[in-house]
């Protein structure tokens, strides 16, 4: 095995060897199922025909650099790039042909994979230019500018946190070294290309992690306009951020534009219907995710099952450790873990208050450390005091039943905090989440402010409920976040092969498709979003 790898390393350094081998021995086939572009290859003739038939002239067409990596994102980007070409723009689809971000790939196999991707994606030329960042030749020992190098280091740390679902990163680990190497190469290649071929806009998924995050940082360094995008639980919708990382879910412009617009009765009904489905652990409309594994049984049933008594209840709803919506979201703590530890210790000294720590139900599907382990470490050598109750991820208990009996909510970034405010529960927000500082939460900026809020609750636990106006604001914000913030879009990352049956390329590019999605395509290219 070692001799085979050594031969591959040697052959990988010899020009054209991998490409010729791939062409002769694999006959144009992919190396593995994990990087098979078969479906894209099959559909490309239809997409090309649709673009050639419907392509319109855009007097202000933009030069778009669309960058991504990993098979599923590349396939989706090919579809998106073709649609932009059909709308009269000049897209360049840049990519890195990796199938996996966690494991190394020797240069010989990587070059074979690159040859395969070039053969498949090259079919879109000249409608869409294609560019593998592996093919960009760098000056020997080219280094990144210091500020960009620091940003790439931070992206690489985040990659490890995201992959292992941890907050502490060992920069001596093989995973960190791999992520830093790949991210540095991506940033260096993108930086060089963009200096010479400056696009009007960079379009990339996520923008916070992996090579997408590295290329995002390279574009920021050059002050190139940026748009990042992601997909949530709603089919037919896309999240967008202009000159920002989309996973930060910055809703300030949305709220500024809509905070004074009251909900119509129909909109209020829509928000209440969605909230009820979340409580019941049902699917709702175009949402493809259940937020709870257990239907609501009522607050008193939850109180009984946990052995809670009449003392006031503070509910700490945790995120999954290392979740992408928690990374880099610290306000006054160094991490979510530090916030958890100090909060547990604080309540251990308040026997008159019952603290319920709800581990996120999503932990059932993750492999990283559990919040339960963090809670166990809070008081070394001591069991949890009787006033602190831990609800594991797999507990047959609905979180919304706990909300019903809570007198105070404690959250880092979980959406449950917003929903507690909708229910009239005062909520202290410790992390930088999208609903922070919107007028219906308590938002400490330091440990001193945080602990002062906890002390005020301990002194008057039943006098902290929200005013009716604040609850109304929370409901209004929730409606805007769920129904206005995500923009209409025909092809969700997880479902687009099926959605192409309803929304084929020619329909999206036609009058009907542009009436439905035209604004979103314009927003994707950097036109200011009109929060209507």
Phi, psi and omega in degrees: 000315180296321180295324178295316178295322179296319178296318179296320178298319180293312181296329180296339180271349183267123183305138173070352183298312182295320183292317179294318179300314180299317183293320185278318187268330183255353174053043176079011182267159178289159177290325185207165177294333183289345175227052176261124177258030186302314183294321176297316180299322180290325186269343185304318179303321178294318180295317180298316179297319180296318180293317180296328181282320189253357187305131182251162177271126178247108183301335179240041178300145186253150171275111187248127170260114180252111184245141172197177176211173184075142190304311186291322177290323179296317179299315180295320180294327177298318177295315180295317180298319178297320180294323177294322176297320179295337178269006173097011180264174182241082183276146167244121178267104177260145186205164167235126191275054177268143175263340186212136180267354189261336188240144180293156175224124182296156187297326180297311180291323179297319179293324176295318178296323178295318178297320179296313180298321179297319181296317182288307186287335180298344179295338183281348179289146003269005180299319176231125174287146179239147186209118170271126179295343175292337184273357179276119183276124182261148171300144180305133176059029177297135181246157178276150171304150188303316182293323178289321177300318178297318180295322179292323174301317180294320175300318182293321175299316180297324178301316180293317178301314181295318184290314184267352184054056178228168176250332176270134184240130174267107183285358173269354184289154179295326180295315179297317180299319179297314182294321179294319180297311182292318180294321179295316178299317180296314180296319181295315181294315181295320180299314180297317181293317183290333176296322182272325185237060188301117178280162174286332181203142170260132180238120182211147176292149169064288179083356183254332188228164174059196182297334176299319178294323180293317179291323174304314181293326177296319179293321177298320179300325180269002180059041176269134178305142188230147168222128174247153183215154178207173180233135178258213185275355182265126170290152178072017182221152179223142173269138180230147171218133180256124182057038180199166176277122188297329182289351173282347174047054180284107184255018184297316180294319177301311184291323178299322182283334191237358186295335181264005180263112181292153176287141171285162176305323180293320179292319178298318178298320180297315179296317180293324179295317178296315181299320179296322180292325177295320178296321183278357184062039178256158166282152182221126174048236184268011176279135186251020185222140170266134183271345179226150177267352186227126177298158180297136176246356181102150184296319182293327175296319178295318179300317181293317184293333179266354181071033179280148179250203187278355179296153179302153185239127168255129182253116174261111178261112187271154166275169167289133178297132179080004176299144185299337180275002176248341186289127180073018184256012182293142177250304179235344175265161177286336183194171174295324180299315179298319178299316178300311184300312183290328179291317178301314181295324179297314183284339175298336179263011180235072184297343181281354179242138175263126177255124176251120178259111180264108175291138184299130179303336179294344178298342178297339186247013182243166183242000181281182178296149182267152172301329178300324178293322178295316179300320181294333181275350187295325183235078186305132177077002182232142172287160176299138176294161187293347180271358179248125184239128180257126178252107183296165182301323185265012179296136179284064187219132180274128182302327183289339172291326176290323176301322183300328184256002184281142172260342179209142175249141176234123183219160173261290175223358185300145179296341178303330178299317177297320183287331173295317177298322176299333180267004178091006181272128175294138187231129173262123183256119185263341182246172180272088180250165188298331184265003177296143175060036177256006173105358182229014176229165174262126194232076181294147180250002180208165176298324181297315179295320180298310183291331175294322177293320177295321180293321178297322177294317181298326181282331183215069189292338183258007183248020188252003186296151183290153173285158181303321181297320179293321176297318179297321178297320179297317178296319179296315180297317181300317178301312182295323181292317184278329190245343180250318182302313176284131185267151179298135180204140189283335192233101175285144182306319186277347188230007195291335178295323176284322183290340176294340176291320178277321182237074175294165184307314185295328179288321179294321181282344181279184185299319181296314181294321181287332174295325182277322191233001185302317180299319181298318177298323178292321178295323178300335181261011171101358176294140184305137181283127175266107185281078182269000000 
